[in-house]
Amino acid sequence: MEELFYTCPYCFSEVSILADLSVDEQEYIEDCERCCNPIEFKLIAQHGNLIDFQWQPIEQ
């Protein structure tokens, strides 16, 4: 597990998630730990190394 930091697109706080980089491609939704709004995460890893990390707000 690796801790990844990002800026919340809603409250603009710097927060983090734990990512399992043994999985090559991941896409999931998780709430911001500060403001509780949903964020969509997309991660791409290769051989345990992070290649791409994107996040965006969920349009409601």
Phi and psi restraints in degrees (value plus and minus 20) as a CYANA .aco file:
   2 GLU   PHI    -148.6  -108.6
   2 GLU   PSI     118.1   158.1
   3 GLU   PHI    -105.0   -65.0
   3 GLU   PSI     104.9   144.9
   4 LEU   PHI    -135.6   -95.6
   4 LEU   PSI     112.8   152.8
   5 PHE   PHI    -121.2   -81.2
   5 PHE   PSI     124.7   164.7
   6 TYR   PHI    -170.4  -130.4
   6 TYR   PSI     143.9   183.9
   7 THR   PHI    -121.8   -81.8
   7 THR   PSI     104.1   144.1
   8 CYS   PHI     -81.3   -41.3
   8 CYS   PSI     110.2   150.2
   9 PRO   PHI     -93.2   -53.2
   9 PRO   PSI     -26.4    13.6
  10 TYR   PHI    -121.4   -81.4
  10 TYR   PSI     -76.1   -36.1
  11 CYS   PHI    -122.9   -82.9
  11 CYS   PSI     -26.3    13.7
  12 PHE   PHI      43.4    83.4
  12 PHE   PSI       1.3    41.3
  13 SER   PHI    -103.9   -63.9
  13 SER   PSI     128.0   168.0
  14 GLU   PHI    -104.4   -64.4
  14 GLU   PSI     100.3   140.3
  15 VAL   PHI    -152.9  -112.9
  15 VAL   PSI     156.8   196.8
  16 SER   PHI    -158.6  -118.6
  16 SER   PSI     141.1   181.1
  17 ILE   PHI    -150.9  -110.9
  17 ILE   PSI     139.9   179.9
  18 LEU   PHI    -120.6   -80.6
  18 LEU   PSI     108.4   148.4
  19 ALA   PHI    -139.0   -99.0
  19 ALA   PSI     118.1   158.1
  20 ASP   PHI    -112.4   -72.4
  20 ASP   PSI      81.7   121.7
  21 LEU   PHI    -101.3   -61.3
  21 LEU   PSI     -15.1    24.9
  22 SER   PHI     -99.9   -59.9
  22 SER   PSI     -31.7     8.3
  23 VAL   PHI    -116.3   -76.3
  23 VAL   PSI     105.2   145.2
  24 ASP   PHI     -85.5   -45.5
  24 ASP   PSI     -65.9   -25.9
  25 GLU   PHI    -151.8  -111.8
  25 GLU   PSI     111.8   151.8
  26 GLN   PHI    -155.6  -115.6
  26 GLN   PSI     125.4   165.4
  27 GLU   PHI    -166.9  -126.9
  27 GLU   PSI     100.8   140.8
  28 TYR   PHI    -176.7  -136.7
  28 TYR   PSI     148.5   188.5
  29 ILE   PHI    -134.9   -94.9
  29 ILE   PSI     114.0   154.0
  30 GLU   PHI    -162.3  -122.3
  30 GLU   PSI     125.7   165.7
  31 ASP   PHI    -101.2   -61.2
  31 ASP   PSI     125.0   165.0
  32 CYS   PHI     -81.4   -41.4
  32 CYS   PSI     114.9   154.9
  33 GLU   PHI     -92.1   -52.1
  33 GLU   PSI     -34.2     5.8
  34 ARG   PHI    -116.3   -76.3
  34 ARG   PSI     -71.0   -31.0
  35 CYS   PHI    -127.9   -87.9
  35 CYS   PSI     -25.5    14.5
  36 CYS   PHI      47.5    87.5
  36 CYS   PSI      -4.1    35.9
  37 ASN   PHI    -104.2   -64.2
  37 ASN   PSI     128.2   168.2
  38 PRO   PHI     -97.7   -57.7
  38 PRO   PSI     118.1   158.1
  39 ILE   PHI    -149.2  -109.2
  39 ILE   PSI     116.0   156.0
  40 GLU   PHI    -113.5   -73.5
  40 GLU   PSI     107.6   147.6
  41 PHE   PHI    -131.6   -91.6
  41 PHE   PSI     120.8   160.8
  42 LYS   PHI    -151.8  -111.8
  42 LYS   PSI     104.6   144.6
  43 LEU   PHI    -148.3  -108.3
  43 LEU   PSI     120.9   160.9
  44 ILE   PHI    -147.5  -107.5
  44 ILE   PSI     108.7   148.7
  45 ALA   PHI    -148.6  -108.6
  45 ALA   PSI     136.8   176.8
  46 GLN   PHI    -162.0  -122.0
  46 GLN   PSI     100.8   140.8
  47 HIS   PHI      33.9    73.9
  47 HIS   PSI      18.2    58.2
  48 GLY   PHI      61.6   101.6
  48 GLY   PSI     -15.4    24.6
  49 ASN   PHI    -129.3   -89.3
  49 ASN   PSI     114.9   154.9
  50 LEU   PHI     -91.0   -51.0
  50 LEU   PSI     106.6   146.6
  51 ILE   PHI    -122.7   -82.7
  51 ILE   PSI     -62.8   -22.8
  52 ASP   PHI    -167.7  -127.7
  52 ASP   PSI     119.4   159.4
  53 PHE   PHI    -159.1  -119.1
  53 PHE   PSI      94.8   134.8
  54 GLN   PHI    -147.6  -107.6
  54 GLN   PSI     129.5   169.5
  55 TRP   PHI    -166.1  -126.1
  55 TRP   PSI     129.5   169.5
  56 GLN   PHI    -174.5  -134.5
  56 GLN   PSI     134.5   174.5
  57 PRO   PHI     -88.8   -48.8
  57 PRO   PSI     133.7   173.7
  58 ILE   PHI    -111.7   -71.7
  58 ILE   PSI     103.7   143.7
  59 GLU   PHI     -95.3   -55.3
  59 GLU   PSI     106.6   146.6
